[in-house]
Amino acid sequence: MAFKITEDCISCAACESECPNAAISEGDDRFVIDPDKCTECVGFFDTQQCSAVCPVDAPVSDPDHVETKEQLLAKFRKLNPGKEPK
């Protein structure tokens, strides 16, 4: 499932540069994650990088965008043609 950023976000931008799919951008009140680009870092890392660097644990699983690992890998391949998942 894609991640989302909660209202706990302090807009520090730590997560933005860590996202391998460039799914994170600055929103009006806080940073936001584009669910069409979020693969939970599947294909790149074993853990979600946005969560790992966030000082206030604002990135969380988004129950409105539930996906299997296979779906996340398919999204990885679509977003990164020619790149092999790790």
N, C-alpha and C positions, 0 to 999 in steps of 0.2 A: 504494500500500500504506500502511496505517496505520503510524504510528510507535510505538515503545515506548521506555521509559526504562530504561537499563541500571543495573547495580549501581554504576556510577561516580557516580550522582546524590549530591550533597551536601546535598540538601533545602533549597536556598536559596530556592526558590519563584519564581525569576525567570521561569520558563516559564508558570506557572499563569495569570497575568493576560494573557499575550500570546496565548493560544489563543482564536481567534475563535469556536470552537464549544463552549467550556467543556468540553473533553474531558479536561483535566488536573486531577487532584485528588491530595490527599495520601494516600499509602498507609501501610502499617505501617512499612516500612523506607525508602521513598523515594516520590517522586511517581510516579503511574501515568497512563497514557493509555488512555481508553476507545476501543477500536478502532471501535465503532459510531458514535462522534462525530467521529473523526479523519478529516479530508479532506485531510491534508497541506497545509492552508491553500489548497487549490484553491478558486477562487471568491472568495477574499479577497486573496491575495498570490502573488507569483511564487516565493517561497521559504518553507520551513517556519520559522515564527517561533520555535517552541520551540528549534530547533537554533541559530538565529541569536543568541539571548540566553543560551544555556547556557554557563557558564564552563568546564565540564568535558566538553562534547560528549557528554552522556549520552543525549539523544534520537537514536535511529537508526531506520532502516527496519526494519519488523517482517516477516520473511519468512513468518510464519504468517498474515499478512493482506495478501496481494498483491491490488491493485486497479488497473484501468486508469484513465486520466484520465477517461474517460466514466463509469465507475462512481463515481469520486470526485465528479464534477459532479452525478451523480444523487443522491448522498448529501447534497451541499451543498444541493440544491434541496429535499430532504425535510426537512432540519434547519432551513432558512431559507425557509419558504414566502413567496412574494411578492418575495423579494430576487433581484436579477439578479447573476450572477457577474461579477467584474471581469476 
